């Protein structure tokens, strides 16, 4: 299992467009067999900041996601909306007991 936390800071004039593009990407992403969760969160005290929480069955599932037409369309659509480059942190599961972690 692989989880990603993606931090995104968008230009204030792009918040609505970013939300729409990201909602569409998340909707399509949840149809992928390798994705277990795809949450999009907006910071309460700063609406220009978002967090994407993505959980994949494997690193290979994440790699496949990055080749899908909906991800590529999202990536290209939101590139000019960024106030700064997005960052991602990767996490491995350590619980439940059947996770590959010791």
C-alpha positions in Angstrom: 0.0 0.0 0.0 1.2 3.5 -0.8 -0.4 6.7 0.5 0.4 10.2 -0.8 -0.2 13.5 0.8 0.0 16.2 -1.9 0.0 19.8 -0.8 -1.2 22.4 -3.3 -1.2 26.2 -3.2 -3.2 27.8 -6.0 -3.6 31.3 -7.1 -6.6 33.0 -5.5 -8.3 33.7 -8.8 -8.0 30.0 -9.7 -9.6 28.4 -6.7 -13.0 27.6 -8.3 -11.3 26.3 -11.5 -8.9 24.2 -9.5 -11.7 22.7 -7.5 -13.6 21.7 -10.6 -10.6 20.2 -12.4 -9.6 18.3 -9.2 -13.1 17.0 -8.5 -13.2 15.6 -12.0 -9.8 14.0 -11.6 -10.8 12.5 -8.2 -14.1 11.2 -9.6 -12.3 9.4 -12.4 -9.4 8.2 -10.2 -11.8 6.4 -7.9 -12.8 4.2 -10.9 -9.2 2.8 -11.1 -8.8 -0.7 -9.6 -5.6 0.3 -7.9 -6.9 3.3 -6.0 -8.4 2.7 -2.6 -9.0 6.4 -1.6 -8.7 9.8 -3.2 -9.7 12.7 -0.9 -9.5 16.4 -1.8 -9.4 18.7 1.2 -9.5 22.6 1.2 -7.8 24.4 4.1 -10.4 26.2 6.2 -8.4 29.4 7.0 -6.8 29.7 3.6 -9.0 28.6 0.7 -6.0 28.7 -1.8 -4.4 25.7 -0.1 -5.5 22.1 -0.8 -4.4 18.7 0.3 -4.9 15.6 -1.7 -4.9 12.3 0.2 -4.4 9.4 -2.2 -4.1 5.7 -1.3 -3.0 3.1 -3.8 -2.8 -0.6 -3.6 0.8 -0.5 -4.7 3.5 1.8 -6.2 2.7 0.2 -9.5 -0.9 1.4 -9.2 0.3 4.9 -8.5 2.6 4.7 -11.6 -0.4 3.6 -13.7 -2.6 6.4 -12.4 0.0 8.9 -13.6 -0.5 7.6 -17.1 -4.3 7.9 -17.2 -5.9 10.4 -19.5 -7.8 12.0 -16.6 -4.6 12.5 -14.6 -2.7 13.9 -17.6 -5.6 16.3 -18.3 -5.7 17.4 -14.7 -2.0 17.9 -14.6 -2.0 20.1 -17.7 -5.1 22.0 -16.7 -3.9 23.0 -13.2 -0.3 23.7 -14.0 -0.9 27.4 -14.6 -3.1 27.7 -11.5 -0.3 26.9 -9.0 1.0 29.7 -6.8 4.0 27.4 -6.1 5.0 23.9 -7.2 2.9 21.2 -5.5 4.7 18.9 -3.1 4.1 15.2 -2.3 5.0 13.1 0.6 4.8 9.3 0.3 3.9 6.9 3.2 3.9 3.1 3.6 1.3 1.4 5.6 2.3 0.2 9.1 -1.1 -0.9 10.3 -3.2 -3.0 9.9 -1.4 -6.1 10.9 -1.2 -7.5 7.3 0.6 -4.4 6.1 4.1 -5.0 4.7 5.9 -3.3 7.7 7.8 -4.5 10.7 
